[in-house]
Structure formats: C-alpha cells, structure tokens
Amino acid sequence: MCYSRCARCIGQFLLALAVLCIVANILLYFPNGETKYASEDHLSRFVWFFSGIGGGGLLMFLPASVFISLEEEDCCGCCGHHNCGKRCVMLSSVLAALIGIAGSGYCVIVAALGLAEGPVCKNLFGEWNYTFASTEGEYLLDSSTWSQCVEPKHIVKWNVTLFSILLALGGIEFILCLIQIINGVLGGICGYCGSRQQNMTAKRTTSRQSHNLLYFFVIYVFYLY
C-alpha cells in the first residue's frame, strides 16, 4: 500500500499549504492591519485575483481530500479482481492532481506578477500609483528605493513578503501534485506495493496447507491398510 500512503502524506501537506495560502492572501488586504486601504481601492490589482484564496487555497482542498482518502478507498474491483479496482482509483487520482497543478500554477503566476509590478502606494509627490511598475522587478534587489512609498508604511516589505510566501507555497504545491501524478500512474500500472507480496504469501500458505492435507491423507490410508 505504499503508493496510497505516499498519496495520503501528499494530501496532508497540501491541506496545510492551502490554509497558509489563504491566510497569506487575506493579509494582503490589510497592510499593517488597517482596512481603509482595501475600501479606498489602494491595493495592488493582483491582490484581487484571489490567487492564494482560490488557486492555492480552496481549489487545493479537492486534490488534498482525494489523496487523503485513497488509503481507505475500497473498490469492488473488476472481473472479480479486487486489485484492479484499486489501480483504477490510483489512476483517477491523477485527474485530481491535474486540478491541483492548475490551482497552484495560477497562484505562482499571479504572485510573480504581483512581485514584478510592486504595490500601489503614495509616493513622495503625494500621488497614488504603481511606483515600481517601470523597474520590471529590479526594485526587489534594491531595498533603498522602497522609501519612495510613503503610505502605507512598510507596504513594499509587506507586499514582497506575502507575495513571496504565496510564490513559494504555490511552487511547493505544484511539485507535490506533480509527484502525485507520477505516484498515481505507478500505482495504477504496477499496483499496490504489498499486493504482489501478499499474493505470494497467500500462495505459499495455500501450498503448505495442501501438502499437510496430503501428508495426513497418506498416513491415514497407510494406517487403514
């Protein structure tokens, strides 16, 4: 059952990462814990794309729940073969992993665009705009320029930190879903790890029982004669 156990671990990690993505995205709406910037529409447009809440968050609950339930999944099998049903379940988990890849990929792309464009802030001239949009992300390497944003305080650090967290979490989710695609394909083609060993053990046990019955039968016949 190692393929299903691997899927279960991946699902648990995805569940935790999804919650963290939601929290990070929500924090982007409240720079320094203040709500007025959201109501006044002074936030980066990429905050409103819900990349952490939707893509890396809620959408990730679906593959996570599928992966976690794989170990207890009980299929009736096909043509009388129970393991055939198990393999079908593992292959079906690939579809859930593809949904996870779409959601995490969306989270990564939006977070990267948000980092490249920078936040909306009031500059030294009292104007609200994307101060670093023309730098093509070079402001990330020069923190001395961040003082050009006067309000909200520390907004550049706030945006850079949270978008970077979303970028990292989305990247990890993407890798985990990719691993599950490989795991699901291997589990579907090769079957569960323990199935072959269990079958061999069962055959050996049956063989030993047959030999024992034959042995007692021979002794019984010999005794009668």
C-alpha positions in Angstrom: 0.0 0.0 0.0 3.0 2.4 -0.3 1.5 4.3 -3.2 -1.6 5.1 -1.3 0.4 6.0 1.8 2.5 8.4 -0.2 -0.6 10.0 -1.6 -2.0 10.4 1.9 1.1 12.2 3.0 1.0 14.5 0.0 -2.7 15.2 0.7 -1.9 16.2 4.3 0.9 18.5 3.2 -1.4 20.1 0.5 -4.1 20.7 3.1 -1.6 22.6 5.4 -0.2 24.6 2.5 -3.7 25.5 1.3 -4.6 27.0 4.7 -1.3 29.0 4.7 -2.1 30.3 1.2 -5.5 31.5 2.3 -4.0 33.3 5.4 -1.3 35.0 3.3 -3.8 36.2 0.7 -6.1 37.6 3.4 -3.2 39.5 5.0 -2.5 41.3 1.7 -5.9 43.0 2.0 -4.9 44.6 5.3 -1.5 46.4 5.1 -0.2 47.0 8.7 -3.5 45.6 9.9 -5.6 48.5 8.5 -8.8 48.1 6.5 -9.1 51.6 4.9 -6.7 50.8 2.0 -8.9 48.0 0.8 -12.1 50.1 1.0 -10.3 53.0 -0.8 -9.0 50.7 -3.5 -5.4 51.4 -2.7 -4.2 47.8 -3.1 -2.3 46.1 -5.9 -4.7 44.7 -8.6 -3.1 41.3 -8.2 -4.4 41.1 -4.6 -7.9 40.9 -6.1 -7.1 37.9 -8.3 -7.6 35.6 -5.2 -4.6 33.5 -6.2 -4.0 32.4 -2.6 -7.6 32.1 -1.6 -8.9 30.4 -4.8 -5.9 28.9 -6.7 -3.6 27.8 -3.9 -6.3 27.6 -1.2 -9.9 26.4 -1.8 -9.2 24.7 -5.1 -6.4 22.7 -3.4 -8.8 21.2 -0.9 -10.2 18.9 -3.7 -7.0 17.0 -4.6 -5.9 17.0 -0.9 -9.1 15.3 0.2 -8.9 12.8 -2.7 -5.3 11.9 -1.8 -6.0 11.5 1.9 -8.9 9.2 1.2 -7.0 6.9 -1.1 -5.6 4.7 1.6 -9.1 3.8 2.9 -10.7 3.6 -0.6 -12.4 0.3 -1.1 -13.2 -0.6 -4.7 -15.2 -3.6 -5.7 -12.7 -4.3 -8.5 -13.5 -5.5 -11.9 -13.8 -9.1 -13.3 -13.5 -10.4 -9.8 -10.1 -8.8 -9.2 -10.1 -6.5 -6.2 -6.7 -5.1 -7.0 -8.0 -3.9 -10.4 -10.4 -1.5 -8.7 -7.5 -0.2 -6.5 -5.5 0.5 -9.6 -8.3 2.4 -11.2 -8.6 4.6 -8.0 -4.9 5.4 -8.2 -5.2 6.4 -11.8 -8.2 8.5 -11.1 -6.2 10.5 -8.5 -4.1 11.8 -11.5 -7.1 13.9 -12.5 -7.3 15.4 -9.0 -3.6 16.1 -9.2 -4.1 18.0 -12.5 -6.6 20.2 -10.8 -4.1 20.9 -8.1 -1.4 21.8 -10.7 -3.8 24.2 -12.3 -4.6 25.9 -9.0 -1.0 26.1 -7.8 0.2 27.2 -11.2 -2.3 30.1 -11.1 -1.1 31.0 -7.6 2.6 31.1 -8.7 1.9 33.2 -11.8 -0.2 35.8 -10.0 2.3 36.1 -7.1 5.2 36.5 -9.6 3.3 39.3 -11.5 2.4 41.0 -8.2 6.1 40.9 -7.2 7.2 42.3 -10.5 4.7 45.2 -10.6 5.0 46.2 -7.0 2.4 47.7 -4.6 0.1 50.7 -5.0 1.4 53.4 -2.7 1.5 57.2 -2.2 4.9 58.4 -3.5 7.0 61.4 -2.4 4.8 63.7 -4.6 1.6 62.6 -2.8 0.3 60.6 -5.8 -1.1 57.1 -5.6 0.3 54.8 -8.3 2.5 51.8 -9.0 5.8 53.4 -8.2 7.9 50.5 -9.2 6.0 49.2 -12.2 8.6 50.6 -14.6 11.5 48.9 -12.9 10.5 45.4 -14.1 11.1 43.9 -10.7 14.6 45.4 -10.2 13.3 47.3 -7.1 13.4 43.9 -5.3 17.2 43.9 -5.4 17.5 47.5 -4.1 15.7 48.0 -0.8 17.0 51.6 -0.6 14.3 52.6 -3.2 11.5 51.3 -1.1 11.4 54.6 0.9 9.8 56.1 -2.2 6.5 54.7 -0.9 5.3 56.9 1.9 1.9 55.4 2.6 1.0 52.8 3.7 4.1 52.4 5.9 6.3 49.4 5.0 3.9 48.5 2.2 6.7 47.3 -0.1 8.1 45.0 2.5 4.5 43.8 3.3 3.8 43.0 -0.4 7.1 41.5 -1.1 7.0 39.2 1.9 3.4 37.9 1.4 3.7 37.6 -2.4 6.9 35.7 -1.9 5.2 33.4 0.5 2.4 32.7 -2.0 5.0 32.1 -4.7 6.9 29.6 -2.5 3.8 27.8 -1.3 2.3 27.6 -4.8 5.6 26.2 -6.1 5.6 23.5 -3.4 2.0 22.6 -4.1 2.8 22.4 -7.8 5.7 20.0 -7.1 3.7 17.8 -4.7 0.9 17.5 -7.3 3.4 16.6 -9.9 4.8 13.9 -7.6 1.3 12.5 -7.1 0.8 12.3 -10.9 3.9 10.1 -11.1 2.8 8.2 -7.9 -0.7 7.7 -9.3 0.5 6.4 -12.6 2.9 4.0 -11.0 0.3 2.8 -8.5 -2.2 2.3 -11.3 0.2 0.4 -13.6 2.2 -1.6 -11.0 -0.5 -2.0 -8.4 -0.1 -1.6 -4.7 3.4 -2.5 -3.3 2.1 -5.1 -0.9 -0.3 -6.8 -3.4 2.3 -9.0 -5.1 4.0 -9.9 -1.8 0.6 -10.6 -0.2 -0.4 -12.8 -3.2 2.9 -14.8 -2.9 2.4 -15.2 0.8 -1.1 -16.5 0.3 0.0 -18.9 -2.4 2.7 -20.3 -0.1 0.3 -20.7 2.7 -2.2 -22.5 0.5 0.5 -24.7 -0.9 1.7 -25.7 2.6 -1.9 -26.4 3.7 -2.3 -28.7 0.6 0.9 -30.5 1.4 -0.2 -31.0 5.0 -3.5 -32.4 4.0 -1.9 -34.7 1.5 0.6 -35.9 4.2 -2.2 -36.7 6.7 -4.2 -38.4 4.0 -1.3 -40.7 3.1 -0.7 -41.6 6.7 -4.5 -42.3 7.2 -4.6 -44.6 4.2 -1.4 -46.4 5.3 -2.9 -46.8 8.8 -6.1 -48.4 7.3 -4.0 -50.9 5.4 
